Amino acid sequence: MARLHLFDLDGTLLHGTSAPLEISRQLGLEPETIALEREIAAGLIGPPEYAHRVHALWSGLTEAHVVAAFEAAPWLRRIREVWAEIRRQGDYCAVVSLSPSFFVERLTGWGAHAAHGSLFPAVPFTQPLDPTGVLSAAAKVLIADRLCREFGVTRADCVAYGDSSSDKELFGVVPVSVAVNADRHLTGLATHSYAGKDLWDAYELVRHAQ
C-alpha cells in the first residue's frame, strides 16, 4: 500500500521562521509580523484575524517580493531529494499549511504532489481576503482526508511532519508522525522526533516504517 507523507511548512520545512515572516522581510515589515506571530502563538487572535492583518500589511506586495522571499528562505536541506525518493517508492507527498496559498503552492515545483495553504487573493492584492478560505488546525485534517481519497489511501497510510500546535490535530489521527524541531505542543504526541536542518534525516526515521 502506498503512503501519503504530509508536511507542515512554517517551522518544519522552513527552519525557525514562517512564510509570512519571510514575505514581510522583503517588505521591511518583519517587526509588525513578529508581533502578529506572538499574538497568534499566545492565542490572542486566531488564523482568520492573523490572515486579515497580514493581508492589510502586504498592500504593496508584488510577485517579485514573493519570489525573493521563497528563494531567500531558510529551507531545510534535501527537501527535493526526499520528495524524489518518496515518488520513487510509489508514495505521495503533500504540503498542508496555514500560510498563504500563493507561497505554499510553489512547492509543487520541488516535487510535492499537492500543496495547500490559506486562500489569499492574487498578488498584487486588488481583492479583499475571504476569511472562509483561511485554514486552521482542524482544516489540516479535512485536507488530509481529501488527499487520501484523491490518492487512494487512508489515514492509516499517512505520515505527518510538523512542529507546533497547528499540527496537533493531524498528529492525533495518523499512526506515524515526526516532530521536526518541535515545540511543547507536540510533546508525547509524535512517534518520532528530529532536531536539525536536513529533511532527509527526518525522513530516514520513517522511511522503512510500515
Accessible surface in RSA format (square Angstrom, percent):
REM  Atomic radii and reference values for relative SASA: ProtOr
REM  Chains: A
REM  Algorithm: Lee & Richards
REM  Probe-radius: 1.40
REM  Slices: 20
REM RES _ NUM      All-atoms   Total-Side   Main-Chain    Non-polar    All polar
REM                ABS   REL    ABS   REL    ABS   REL    ABS   REL    ABS   REL
RES MET A   1   171.66  88.9  94.51  62.5  77.15 183.7  98.37  83.6  73.29  97.1
RES ALA A   2    28.32  26.0  16.91  26.1  11.42  26.0  21.49  30.3   6.84  18.1
RES ARG A   3    23.34   9.8  23.34  11.9   0.00   0.0  16.26  22.2   7.08   4.3
RES LEU A   4     0.00   0.0   0.00   0.0   0.00   0.0   0.00   0.0   0.00   0.0
RES HIS A   5     0.00   0.0   0.00   0.0   0.00   0.0   0.00   0.0   0.00   0.0
RES LEU A   6     1.53   0.9   0.65   0.5   0.88   2.2   0.95   0.7   0.58   1.6
RES PHE A   7     1.38   0.7   0.00   0.0   1.38   3.6   1.23   0.7   0.16   0.4
RES ASP A   8     8.33   5.8   5.56   5.5   2.77   6.5   1.40   3.3   6.93   6.9
RES LEU A   9     0.00   0.0   0.00   0.0   0.00   0.0   0.00   0.0   0.00   0.0
RES ASP A  10    35.57  24.9  31.33  31.2   4.24  10.0  18.12  42.6  17.46  17.4
RES GLY A  11    12.75  15.7   0.00   N/A  12.75  15.7  10.66  29.2   2.10   4.7
RES THR A  12     0.00   0.0   0.00   0.0   0.00   0.0   0.00   0.0   0.00   0.0
RES LEU A  13     0.00   0.0   0.00   0.0   0.00   0.0   0.00   0.0   0.00   0.0
RES LEU A  14     0.00   0.0   0.00   0.0   0.00   0.0   0.00   0.0   0.00   0.0
RES HIS A  15    56.55  30.9  51.32  35.7   5.23  13.4  33.90  34.9  22.64  26.3
RES GLY A  16    71.65  88.4   0.00   N/A  71.65  88.4  37.56 103.1  34.09  76.4
RES THR A  17    16.83  12.0   7.55   7.7   9.28  22.1  12.91  17.3   3.92   5.9
RES SER A  18     6.54   5.5   6.54   8.7   0.00   0.0   6.54  13.9   0.00   0.0
RES ALA A  19     0.00   0.0   0.00   0.0   0.00   0.0   0.00   0.0   0.00   0.0
RES PRO A  20     4.59   3.3   4.59   4.2   0.00   0.0   4.59   3.8   0.00   0.0
RES LEU A  21    22.50  12.5  22.50  16.1   0.00   0.0  22.50  15.8   0.00   0.0
RES GLU A  22     7.63   4.4   7.32   5.5   0.31   0.7   0.00   0.0   7.63   6.2
RES ILE A  23     0.00   0.0   0.00   0.0   0.00   0.0   0.00   0.0   0.00   0.0
RES SER A  24     0.00   0.0   0.00   0.0   0.00   0.0   0.00   0.0   0.00   0.0
RES ARG A  25   102.00  42.8  87.55  44.6  14.45  34.4  49.47  67.6  52.53  31.8
RES GLN A  26    63.69  35.6  38.81  28.4  24.88  59.2   3.70   7.9  60.00  45.5
RES LEU A  27    41.39  23.0  13.94  10.0  27.45  69.0  19.77  13.9  21.61  58.2
RES GLY A  28    60.70  74.9   0.00   N/A  60.70  74.9  36.32  99.7  24.38  54.6
RES LEU A  29    39.13  21.8  39.13  28.0   0.00   0.0  39.13  27.5   0.00   0.0
RES GLU A  30    47.88  27.5  47.83  36.2   0.05   0.1   9.70  18.8  38.17  31.2
RES PRO A  31    94.89  69.2  84.62  77.1  10.28  37.4  88.14  72.8   6.75  42.0
RES GLU A  32    77.78  44.7  70.31  53.2   7.47  17.8  39.05  75.5  38.73  31.6
RES THR A  33     0.00   0.0   0.00   0.0   0.00   0.0   0.00   0.0   0.00   0.0
RES ILE A  34    57.24  32.6  57.06  42.5   0.18   0.4  57.24  41.2   0.00   0.0
RES ALA A  35    46.65  42.9  43.68  67.4   2.97   6.7  45.16  63.6   1.49   3.9
RES LEU A  36     7.08   3.9   7.08   5.1   0.00   0.0   7.08   5.0   0.00   0.0
RES GLU A  37    44.59  25.6  42.41  32.1   2.19   5.2  14.59  28.2  30.00  24.5
RES ARG A  38   169.43  71.1 161.95  82.6   7.48  17.8  59.76  81.7 109.68  66.5
RES GLU A  39    44.17  25.4  43.42  32.8   0.75   1.8  17.26  33.4  26.91  22.0
RES ILE A  40    52.63  29.9  41.58  31.0  11.05  26.6  41.58  29.9  11.05  30.0
RES ALA A  41    83.91  77.2  48.97  75.6  34.94  79.5  60.42  85.1  23.49  62.2
RES ALA A  42    71.74  66.0  33.66  51.9  38.07  86.6  46.59  65.6  25.15  66.6
RES GLY A  43    61.15  75.4   0.00   N/A  61.15  75.4  29.90  82.0  31.25  70.0
RES LEU A  44   132.64  73.9 101.87  72.9  30.77  77.3 105.30  74.0  27.34  73.6
RES ILE A  45    25.94  14.8  13.50  10.1  12.44  30.0  21.69  15.6   4.25  11.5
RES GLY A  46    30.83  38.0   0.00   N/A  30.83  38.0  22.33  61.3   8.50  19.0
RES PRO A  47    35.34  25.8  33.17  30.2   2.17   7.9  34.63  28.6   0.71   4.4
RES PRO A  48    63.45  46.2  61.47  56.0   1.97   7.2  61.90  51.1   1.55   9.6
RES GLU A  49    72.93  41.9  68.95  52.2   3.98   9.5  24.96  48.3  47.96  39.2
RES TYR A  50    23.51  11.0  23.51  13.4   0.00   0.0  23.33  17.5   0.17   0.2
RES ALA A  51     4.32   4.0   4.04   6.2   0.29   0.6   4.32   6.1   0.00   0.0
RES HIS A  52   102.44  56.0 102.42  71.2   0.02   0.0  62.21  64.1  40.23  46.8
RES ARG A  53    78.52  33.0  76.12  38.8   2.40   5.7  21.64  29.6  56.88  34.5
RES VAL A  54     0.99   0.7   0.99   0.9   0.00   0.0   0.99   0.9   0.00   0.0
RES HIS A  55    27.87  15.2  26.27  18.3   1.60   4.1  19.18  19.8   8.70  10.1
RES ALA A  56    65.82  60.5  44.26  68.3  21.55  49.0  52.91  74.5  12.90  34.2
RES LEU A  57    49.04  27.3  36.41  26.0  12.64  31.8  40.56  28.5   8.48  22.8
RES TRP A  58     0.13   0.1   0.00   0.0   0.13   0.3   0.00   0.0   0.12   0.2
RES SER A  59    91.99  77.7  67.54  90.1  24.45  56.3  41.07  87.5  50.92  71.3
RES GLY A  60    47.70  58.8   0.00   N/A  47.70  58.8  36.54 100.3  11.15  25.0
RES LEU A  61     0.64   0.4   0.02   0.0   0.62   1.6   0.02   0.0   0.62   1.7
RES THR A  62    55.40  39.4  55.40  56.2   0.00   0.0  52.47  70.5   2.93   4.4
RES GLU A  63    87.67  50.3  85.69  64.8   1.98   4.7  53.03 102.6  34.64  28.3
RES ALA A  64    73.01  67.1  59.48  91.8  13.53  30.8  66.43  93.5   6.58  17.4
RES HIS A  65    49.28  26.9  48.51  33.7   0.77   2.0  25.45  26.2  23.83  27.7
RES VAL A  66     0.81   0.5   0.81   0.7   0.00   0.0   0.81   0.7   0.00   0.0
RES VAL A  67    49.11  32.3  48.90  44.3   0.21   0.5  49.11  42.7   0.00   0.0
RES ALA A  68    36.99  34.0  30.58  47.2   6.41  14.6  36.14  50.9   0.85   2.3
RES ALA A  69     0.38   0.3   0.00   0.0   0.38   0.9   0.38   0.5   0.00   0.0
RES PHE A  70    16.27   8.1  16.12  10.0   0.14   0.4  16.12   9.8   0.14   0.4
RES GLU A  71   133.76  76.8 100.64  76.1  33.12  78.9  40.23  77.8  93.53  76.4
RES ALA A  72    71.93  66.1  38.91  60.0  33.02  75.1  49.31  69.4  22.62  59.9
RES ALA A  73     9.30   8.6   0.00   0.0   9.30  21.2   0.00   0.0   9.30  24.6
RES PRO A  74    59.66  43.5  47.40  43.2  12.26  44.6  59.53  49.1   0.13   0.8
RES TRP A  75    42.00  16.9  19.78   9.6  22.21  52.2  19.47  10.4  22.52  36.5
RES LEU A  76     4.96   2.8   0.00   0.0   4.96  12.5   0.17   0.1   4.79  12.9
RES ARG A  77   139.96  58.8 133.63  68.1   6.33  15.1  67.31  92.0  72.65  44.0
RES ARG A  78   100.64  42.3  90.04  45.9  10.60  25.2  32.85  44.9  67.78  41.1
RES ILE A  79     4.50   2.6   2.08   1.6   2.42   5.8   2.08   1.5   2.42   6.6
RES ARG A  80   133.71  56.1 129.17  65.8   4.54  10.8  36.46  49.8  97.25  58.9
RES GLU A  81    92.26  53.0  85.60  64.8   6.66  15.9  43.33  83.8  48.94  40.0
RES VAL A  82     0.00   0.0   0.00   0.0   0.00   0.0   0.00   0.0   0.00   0.0
RES TRP A  83     0.17   0.1   0.17   0.1   0.00   0.0   0.17   0.1   0.00   0.0
RES ALA A  84    60.01  55.2  49.72  76.7  10.29  23.4  54.60  76.9   5.40  14.3
RES GLU A  85    17.24   9.9  14.75  11.2   2.49   5.9   3.93   7.6  13.31  10.9
RES ILE A  86     0.00   0.0   0.00   0.0   0.00   0.0   0.00   0.0   0.00   0.0
RES ARG A  87   110.62  46.4  94.49  48.2  16.12  38.4  35.80  48.9  74.81  45.3
RES ARG A  88   167.51  70.3 134.22  68.4  33.29  79.3  73.49 100.4  94.02  57.0
RES GLN A  89    84.46  47.2  54.76  40.0  29.70  70.7  12.39  26.4  72.07  54.7
RES GLY A  90    45.99  56.7   0.00   N/A  45.99  56.7  35.17  96.5  10.83  24.2
RES ASP A  91    15.32  10.7  12.92  12.9   2.39   5.7   0.00   0.0  15.32  15.3
RES TYR A  92    57.95  27.1  57.95  33.0   0.00   0.0  18.80  14.1  39.15  48.3
RES CYS A  93     0.01   0.0   0.01   0.0   0.00   0.0   0.01   0.0   0.00   0.0
RES ALA A  94     0.15   0.1   0.00   0.0   0.15   0.3   0.00   0.0   0.15   0.4
RES VAL A  95     0.02   0.0   0.02   0.0   0.00   0.0   0.02   0.0   0.00   0.0
RES VAL A  96     2.89   1.9   2.08   1.9   0.81   2.0   2.08   1.8   0.81   2.2
RES SER A  97     0.18   0.2   0.18   0.2   0.00   0.0   0.00   0.0   0.18   0.3
RES LEU A  98    43.98  24.5  31.52  22.5  12.46  31.3  31.77  22.3  12.21  32.9
RES SER A  99     4.10   3.5   0.57   0.8   3.53   8.1   3.12   6.7   0.97   1.4
RES PRO A 100     2.37   1.7   2.37   2.2   0.00   0.0   2.37   2.0   0.00   0.0
RES SER A 101     7.76   6.6   7.76  10.4   0.00   0.0   0.40   0.9   7.36  10.3
RES PHE A 102    35.89  18.0  24.19  15.0  11.70  30.5  30.21  18.3   5.68  16.3
RES PHE A 103     0.00   0.0   0.00   0.0   0.00   0.0   0.00   0.0   0.00   0.0
RES VAL A 104     0.00   0.0   0.00   0.0   0.00   0.0   0.00   0.0   0.00   0.0
RES GLU A 105    84.98  48.8  80.00  60.5   4.99  11.9  24.98  48.3  60.00  49.0
RES ARG A 106    73.32  30.8  57.49  29.3  15.83  37.7  25.06  34.3  48.26  29.2
RES LEU A 107     0.00   0.0   0.00   0.0   0.00   0.0   0.00   0.0   0.00   0.0
RES THR A 108    67.58  48.1  52.79  53.5  14.79  35.2  30.84  41.4  36.74  55.5
RES GLY A 109    68.92  85.0   0.00   N/A  68.92  85.0  36.48 100.1  32.45  72.7
RES TRP A 110    45.65  18.3  37.52  18.2   8.13  19.1  27.98  14.9  17.67  28.7
RES GLY A 111    18.90  23.3   0.00   N/A  18.90  23.3  18.35  50.4   0.55   1.2
RES ALA A 112     2.61   2.4   0.00   0.0   2.61   5.9   0.00   0.0   2.61   6.9
RES HIS A 113    55.25  30.2  26.61  18.5  28.64  73.3  18.97  19.5  36.29  42.2
RES ALA A 114    12.26  11.3   8.29  12.8   3.98   9.0  12.26  17.3   0.00   0.0
RES ALA A 115    10.20   9.4   0.00   0.0  10.20  23.2   0.00   0.0  10.20  27.0
RES HIS A 116    50.27  27.5  48.60  33.8   1.67   4.3  31.68  32.6  18.59  21.6
RES GLY A 117     5.50   6.8   0.00   N/A   5.50   6.8   0.00   0.0   5.50  12.3
RES SER A 118     0.26   0.2   0.26   0.4   0.00   0.0   0.25   0.5   0.01   0.0
RES LEU A 119   109.80  61.1 106.92  76.5   2.88   7.2 107.03  75.2   2.76   7.4
RES PHE A 120    24.48  12.2   3.10   1.9  21.38  55.6   5.10   3.1  19.38  55.5
RES PRO A 121    19.56  14.3   6.15   5.6  13.42  48.8  18.25  15.1   1.31   8.2
RES ALA A 122    85.35  78.5  65.30 100.8  20.05  45.6  74.85 105.4  10.50  27.8
RES VAL A 123    25.11  16.5   1.87   1.7  23.24  56.0   2.06   1.8  23.05  62.5
RES PRO A 124    80.97  59.0  76.45  69.7   4.52  16.4  76.45  63.1   4.52  28.1
RES PHE A 125    29.26  14.6   7.87   4.9  21.40  55.7   7.88   4.8  21.38  61.2
RES THR A 126   117.08  83.3  80.72  81.8  36.36  86.7  72.40  97.3  44.67  67.5
RES GLN A 127   113.76  63.6 109.26  79.9   4.50  10.7  39.76  84.6  74.00  56.1
RES PRO A 128   105.99  77.2  92.75  84.5  13.24  48.1  97.28  80.3   8.70  54.1
RES LEU A 129    19.69  11.0   2.53   1.8  17.16  43.1   2.72   1.9  16.97  45.7
RES ASP A 130    84.12  58.9  77.46  77.1   6.66  15.7  38.34  90.2  45.78  45.7
RES PRO A 131    80.18  58.4  74.16  67.6   6.03  21.9  74.42  61.4   5.77  35.8
RES THR A 132   122.22  86.9  85.02  86.2  37.20  88.6  81.09 108.9  41.13  62.2
RES GLY A 133    10.94  13.5   0.00   N/A  10.94  13.5  10.70  29.4   0.24   0.5
RES VAL A 134    20.16  13.3   2.19   2.0  17.97  43.3   2.19   1.9  17.97  48.7
RES LEU A 135    24.75  13.8  24.47  17.5   0.27   0.7  24.59  17.3   0.16   0.4
RES SER A 136    41.96  35.5  41.85  55.9   0.10   0.2  30.40  64.7  11.56  16.2
RES ALA A 137    21.80  20.0  18.60  28.7   3.19   7.3  18.60  26.2   3.19   8.5
RES ALA A 138    47.82  44.0  45.30  69.9   2.51   5.7  45.64  64.3   2.17   5.8
RES ALA A 139    16.98  15.6  16.20  25.0   0.79   1.8  16.65  23.4   0.34   0.9
RES LYS A 140     1.75   0.9   1.69   1.0   0.06   0.1   0.76   0.7   0.99   1.1
RES VAL A 141    16.43  10.8  16.43  14.9   0.00   0.0  16.43  14.3   0.00   0.0
RES LEU A 142   120.70  67.2 116.70  83.5   4.00  10.0 117.03  82.2   3.66   9.9
RES ILE A 143     8.95   5.1   8.95   6.7   0.00   0.0   8.95   6.4   0.00   0.0
RES ALA A 144     3.18   2.9   3.18   4.9   0.00   0.0   3.18   4.5   0.00   0.0
RES ASP A 145    30.43  21.3  29.02  28.9   1.40   3.3  13.26  31.2  17.17  17.1
RES ARG A 146   110.56  46.4 109.92  56.0   0.64   1.5  47.12  64.4  63.43  38.4
RES LEU A 147     1.01   0.6   1.01   0.7   0.00   0.0   1.01   0.7   0.00   0.0
RES CYS A 148     6.95   5.3   6.92   7.7   0.03   0.1   6.57  16.6   0.39   0.4
RES ARG A 149   172.29  72.3 144.68  73.8  27.62  65.8  80.64 110.2  91.66  55.6
RES GLU A 150   117.70  67.6  80.34  60.8  37.36  88.9  41.53  80.3  76.17  62.2
RES PHE A 151    32.97  16.5  18.40  11.4  14.57  37.9  23.39  14.2   9.58  27.4
RES GLY A 152    56.51  69.7   0.00   N/A  56.51  69.7  36.03  98.9  20.48  45.9
RES VAL A 153    11.49   7.6   0.75   0.7  10.74  25.9   1.76   1.5   9.73  26.4
RES THR A 154    76.76  54.6  73.36  74.4   3.40   8.1  71.96  96.7   4.80   7.3
RES ARG A 155    96.51  40.5  93.50  47.7   3.01   7.2  34.81  47.6  61.70  37.4
RES ALA A 156    75.63  69.5  53.82  83.0  21.82  49.6  56.96  80.2  18.68  49.5
RES ASP A 157    23.72  16.6  19.89  19.8   3.83   9.1   3.83   9.0  19.89  19.8
RES CYS A 158     1.52   1.1   0.53   0.6   0.99   2.3   0.00   0.0   1.52   1.6
RES VAL A 159     0.97   0.6   0.97   0.9   0.00   0.0   0.97   0.8   0.00   0.0
RES ALA A 160     0.18   0.2   0.18   0.3   0.00   0.0   0.18   0.3   0.00   0.0
RES TYR A 161     2.72   1.3   0.00   0.0   2.72   7.1   0.00   0.0   2.72   3.4
RES GLY A 162     0.00   0.0   0.00   N/A   0.00   0.0   0.00   0.0   0.00   0.0
RES ASP A 163    18.62  13.0  18.54  18.5   0.08   0.2   0.00   0.0  18.62  18.6
RES SER A 164    25.69  21.7  25.69  34.3   0.00   0.0  13.89  29.6  11.80  16.5
RES SER A 165    54.64  46.2  48.86  65.2   5.78  13.3  17.88  38.1  36.76  51.5
RES SER A 166    24.51  20.7  21.35  28.5   3.16   7.3  17.36  37.0   7.15  10.0
RES ASP A 167     2.15   1.5   2.15   2.1   0.00   0.0   0.48   1.1   1.67   1.7
RES LYS A 168   101.67  49.6  99.35  61.0   2.33   5.5  49.07  44.2  52.61  56.0
RES GLU A 169    86.18  49.5  77.87  58.9   8.30  19.8  36.21  70.0  49.97  40.8
RES LEU A 170     8.05   4.5   8.04   5.8   0.01   0.0   8.04   5.6   0.01   0.0
RES PHE A 171     8.47   4.2   0.58   0.4   7.89  20.5   0.58   0.4   7.89  22.6
RES GLY A 172    57.19  70.5   0.00   N/A  57.19  70.5  24.09  66.1  33.10  74.1
RES VAL A 173    50.94  33.5  31.25  28.3  19.68  47.4  39.81  34.6  11.12  30.2
RES VAL A 174    14.95   9.8   1.04   0.9  13.91  33.5   2.67   2.3  12.28  33.3
RES PRO A 175    69.34  50.5  44.31  40.4  25.03  91.0  56.42  46.6  12.92  80.3
RES VAL A 176    21.59  14.2  21.56  19.5   0.03   0.1  21.59  18.8   0.00   0.0
RES SER A 177     1.61   1.4   1.61   2.1   0.00   0.0   0.00   0.0   1.61   2.2
RES VAL A 178     0.00   0.0   0.00   0.0   0.00   0.0   0.00   0.0   0.00   0.0
RES ALA A 179     6.35   5.8   6.07   9.4   0.28   0.6   6.07   8.6   0.28   0.7
RES VAL A 180     0.00   0.0   0.00   0.0   0.00   0.0   0.00   0.0   0.00   0.0
RES ASN A 181    46.76  32.2  19.87  19.2  26.88  64.7  23.09  55.6  23.67  22.9
RES ALA A 182    42.72  39.3   7.46  11.5  35.26  80.2   7.79  11.0  34.93  92.5
RES ASP A 183    62.81  44.0  48.92  48.7  13.89  32.8  41.85  98.5  20.97  20.9
RES ARG A 184   182.91  76.8 163.95  83.6  18.96  45.1  72.51  99.1 110.40  66.9
RES HIS A 185    52.66  28.8  43.80  30.4   8.87  22.7  35.43  36.5  17.24  20.1
RES LEU A 186     3.58   2.0   0.51   0.4   3.07   7.7   1.04   0.7   2.54   6.8
RES THR A 187   111.99  79.7  83.69  84.8  28.30  67.4  77.62 104.3  34.37  52.0
RES GLY A 188    81.18 100.1   0.00   N/A  81.18 100.1  39.82 109.3  41.36  92.6
RES LEU A 189    68.18  38.0  51.06  36.5  17.13  43.1  52.24  36.7  15.95  42.9
RES ALA A 190    28.72  26.4   5.16   8.0  23.56  53.6   5.20   7.3  23.52  62.3
RES THR A 191    76.37  54.3  44.79  45.4  31.58  75.3  52.17  70.1  24.20  36.6
RES HIS A 192    58.87  32.2  51.34  35.7   7.53  19.3  38.42  39.6  20.46  23.8
RES SER A 193    90.23  76.2  65.29  87.1  24.94  57.5  37.32  79.5  52.92  74.1
RES TYR A 194    30.61  14.3  25.66  14.6   4.95  12.9  24.58  18.5   6.02   7.4
RES ALA A 195    88.68  81.5  61.02  94.2  27.66  62.9  61.42  86.5  27.27  72.2
RES GLY A 196    23.55  29.0   0.00   N/A  23.55  29.0  22.27  61.1   1.28   2.9
RES LYS A 197   108.52  52.9 105.01  64.4   3.51   8.4  48.35  43.5  60.17  64.1
RES ASP A 198    13.07   9.2  13.07  13.0   0.00   0.0   2.07   4.9  11.00  11.0
RES LEU A 199     0.00   0.0   0.00   0.0   0.00   0.0   0.00   0.0   0.00   0.0
RES TRP A 200    44.17  17.7  44.17  21.4   0.00   0.0  35.15  18.7   9.02  14.6
RES ASP A 201    63.58  44.5  58.05  57.8   5.53  13.1  14.08  33.1  49.51  49.4
RES ALA A 202     0.00   0.0   0.00   0.0   0.00   0.0   0.00   0.0   0.00   0.0
RES TYR A 203     0.79   0.4   0.79   0.4   0.00   0.0   0.00   0.0   0.79   1.0
RES GLU A 204    71.78  41.2  56.94  43.1  14.84  35.3  29.08  56.2  42.70  34.9
RES LEU A 205    74.03  41.2  55.86  40.0  18.17  45.7  60.23  42.3  13.80  37.1
RES VAL A 206     0.16   0.1   0.00   0.0   0.16   0.4   0.16   0.1   0.00   0.0
RES ARG A 207    54.07  22.7  44.31  22.6   9.76  23.2   0.76   1.0  53.31  32.3
RES HIS A 208   135.34  74.0 115.14  80.0  20.20  51.7  83.42  86.0  51.92  60.4
RES ALA A 209    31.91  29.3  19.34  29.8  12.58  28.6  29.58  41.7   2.34   6.2
RES GLN A 210   185.35 103.6 122.20  89.3  63.15 150.4  87.77 186.8  97.58  74.0
END  Absolute sums over single chains surface
CHAIN  1 A     9358.7       7020.7       2338.0       5397.1       3961.5
END  Absolute sums over all chains
TOTAL          9358.7       7020.7       2338.0       5397.1       3961.5
